[in-house]
Amino acid sequence: MGDVFSYLINDQKTVLVDCGYNDEKSLSTVSNHLQEHDLCLSDIDEIWLTHGHPDHFGLAAKLADRYGAAIYGHPKERSNFAGNDDRELFRTFFKEHGIPVTFVKVMIEQLQWLQQFQQPVEPEWVEDNDELSSGELRVKVKHTPGHAPGHIVLHYDDEVIFGGDLLLEHISTNALINFDPDSGRRNQSLLQYRKSLQWIRKQQGMVLPGHGKIIKNAAVVAEHHLKEHEKRFETIQQLLRKDPLSLMEISQKIFPDAIKKGAIFLVLSEVMGYLDWGEEEGSIQREKVADSIKFQVSE
């Protein structure tokens, strides 16, 4: 699962922003770091979750059940928080796009593997512009979808933003294929993510991310990622000017090494985002061909 940052707010309440994945080693790590501040797991009053991916929320249910912590998150993440991996929605999507059965099997196995690192939890829901308070510290909730449907960041005046996976310095966050829990429709994740990046690009203050280095220049980092998106989008358009291609064919041309390493879901998510972008602006169109869908540049 790798590392993730969990931030401690030691105020009138003891609050964690994200909490790590469900694993006894992870629980011990949280406990040991709390002890450095003369605190223990039972001192945690609240956990504010940026989104429902196992590395960020997986331990929340255990902390709530064993130690009484109250959990907060956005309702668009309720499918993720419930441990519902939307497997059938994914199967339908993969079949529609003619993704080979061998790759679908790998992706479903990866989803199943992730289940061990999370336990279902139903947070108290917070919406865009709501406030959360630890006492003296009051933060505003900002809904920033893209990486996940109900991803939120928490910002305190113009000083600090608890950013989750919205903005990472070392890499552009993947706008994963995901589905709206209300309608079941697939979200246009990259388009959502770009709007979220455009929002944080205008913010002041230090970004405390879920991974990597603390970010003191959000505008510069966000602008860099937005420009990189534009370059990749142009690369895909250039490919489609030559021949109509399927989602799988584009993916294999652009990211062959990543596919060989098993990162097929990340690759499909990345490429689908750019195809959504092209369809949205009218520069790319799709056509049903046999048992797949082909994409081409609009005339």
N, C-alpha and C positions, 0 to 999 in steps of 0.2 A: 504493500500500500504506500510505502514511502512516508515522508515526514509532512506534517501540517502544523501550522501555528494555531495555538489556542491562547487567547489573550485574557489575562486576569484583570478585572476591575475591582480594586479593594477599596470600597467606599462604605456607605451605610449598609449597603447590601454587598455580598460577595458574588460577582458575576463572571462567568466565562463567556467569551465570544467564540463560538465553535468549541468542540471538545475532543476531537480525535475519533478513531474508529473503535469498534467493539472488539476488544481483545484485552486479556488480563495484563499483558505487557504495557499496552496503552494506558490502562487504568492505573497501573503502578507509576507510570511516568507522570501522569497528572498529579497523583498523590504526592510523589516526591517533590515536584516543583511547588506544590502548595505548602509543603512543610518548610520550604525555604522562607516562606512568609508567615510562618507560625499559624498556618491554616491546615484544615483537613477536609476530606471529601464531604463530610456532613455539614461543613460551613458554607457550601455552595448554595446560594439562594435561588439564582436564576441562570439559565443558559440561553443566550441569544444566538440563534442559528442563521448563518448567512444563506445556506441552501442544503438540500437533502442528498448530498453525495456522501458515501460511507466515511470517507476520511474526515469530513467536517461534522457529521451528526451521529455517526454510528454508536458512540458511547452514551448518547443522551438518555436513552430509555433506562439504562442501567443506573445512571446517576440519579434519575428521577425516582425509580422504583426503590433503590437501596437507601438513598440519602435525602429524598424529598425535594430535589431541585425542581423549580418550575421552568418549563421550556417554552420558548417563543420562536415562531417562524411564520413564513408567508403561506397563505392557503393554496397558492398555485404549486406549492411543493408537496401537497398532501399525498399525492401518489408516490413520490419518492420517500417521504417520511413513513408511509405505510408499508414500505418494502415491496410495493407493486412494481415490477419491472416492465410492465406493458409488453410482455413477451409476444402476445398475439398481434398487437399493433405493429411491432417490429417485423414479425414474420410476414404480415401482409405487405408492408412497405418493401421488404427485401424481394418478395416474390414479384411484386409489381415492376420492380426495376431489374429483374432477371439476375439477381445476385446468385452465384453458384452455391449449391447446397453445401459444399465443403466449407465455404466461408461463413455461411449462415450458422452452421454447426459450431464453428469456432467462436463466433460472437455470442451465441446463446450460452455456451459453456462458460465464457468469460462473465456474463451476467450472473449465472448461477454461482460462480466462484465468489463474486462480490457479496453475495447474501450473508456469508459467514461474518462479515465485518460490520453488520448493522443489525439493529433490532427495531421493530416498528415503534413509532412514537407519534402521538397526536398532540402537537404543541397548542398553546394558546395562540390564536392567529393575530398577526399584525399586518396592517395594510400600508400602502404608500402614504407618507406624510404623518403617520402615527409617531408617537414618541415613546421611548423607553427610558426608564430612569433607574440609576443605581443609588440615588440619593442626591448628592450635589451634582453629579454628572447626568445630563439629559442629552439623549441622542435622538436624531430624527431618522425615521426609516425611509429609505429610497428604494423602490422596486427597480431592479436593474436586470431584466431577463436577458437570456442569450445562452450563457453557459448552462443554465438551468431555468425552467419556466418561472420559478418563484424566487430566484436569487435576489437578495437584498444587500445593500450596504447600510452602514449606520454612521451618520456623520454628526460631529460635534462642532458647532459653529464653523469657523474657517480654520480650525486647528488640526483635527484628527478625523480620518475616515477609516473605519473598520471595513476593509474592502473585499473580504472573502476571496473569490477567484475572479473578480471583475477585472482587476488590473495587476498583472505580474510583469516585473521588469525584464526577466530573462526570456520570456516566451509569450506569444499571443495566446490567450486562453482559447481552447477549442470550443466553438459553438456547437454543442453536441446535438445530434438528431434527438428530438424529444417531442412529447405530445401534450396538448393542453388537457388538463384533468377534467375540465368542464365539458368540452366538446369532443374530445378524442382526436381532434384534428392535429396533424403534424404542425408544429410551430416553424416559422421561418427564422430559425435560430440565429443565423449570422446577421440578418437584417435587424433583429432585436438587439443583438450584441453590439452592433455598430452604433445604434442609438444610445445604448448605455455607455459606450466609450465616449461618444460625443458629449454626453452629460458630464462624465467625470473629467474630461479634458478642460472644462470650464471651472472646475472647483479649485479652491485654495486648500492648503493644509497638507499634512503628511498622511500618506496612505499606508496603513498597516495591512499587508496582504496575507493571504492564506499560505503562501509559499514564497521562497526567495527573499530578496532584500527589501527592506523598508524603502518606500518611494517618496522622495521629497520634491519631485518634479513631475507631477501627474500629467500636466499638459504635454510635456515632451514625450513621455512614454506612450500616452494614449495616441498622440499624433503619429508616432512611429508605427504603432500597430495598424492604425487606419491606412497609412500609406502602403504598408506591406500587403494589406488586403487588396488594395487597388492594383498592385503589381500582380498578385496571384490571379485576380479576376481577369486581367488583360491576357495572362498566359493561357487561361482556359478559353477565352474568346478566340485567341489565335489558333488553338487546336481545332475549334469548331468551325473556323473559316475554311479549313481544309476538307473536313468530312464530318458528317453527323456521327456522334458517338454516344454510347450509353454511359450511365453513371460509373459502371464498373470499368469500362474501357478508358475513360478519362482518368480514373483513379490509378489504373495500372500504368498509364503513360507518365503521370506526374510523380507518383510516390511508390515506385516499384519496391524499393528497399524496405520502406515502412510496412508494406503489405507482407513481404517475406518474413518480417520480424513479428507478424501477428497483430499489428495495429490497424487491422482492417476497419474497425468501427470508427476510429478517429479519422482515418482517411476518407471514408464515405461521408462522414459528417462534414468534414472540411470542404469537399468537392460539392456536396449537395447545397451547401450554403451559397456558393458562388452561382450555381445554377438557379437557385431561388432569386438571387439578386438580378441576374439577367432576365429572368421571366418577369420579375416585378417591374423593371424599367422598359421591357419590351425589346431588348437586344438579343434575347435567346428565346427560342420556342421549342416545344417538345412535340413528338409524334410517336404514337403507339406503333411499334413494329414487332410482329410475331409475339414472342413472350417477354418482351422488354420495352423500354422507352428510349428513344434516341433524341438527342438534343442537337440543335444547330443554330447558327447565328441567323437572326431574322434578316430578310432582304430589305 
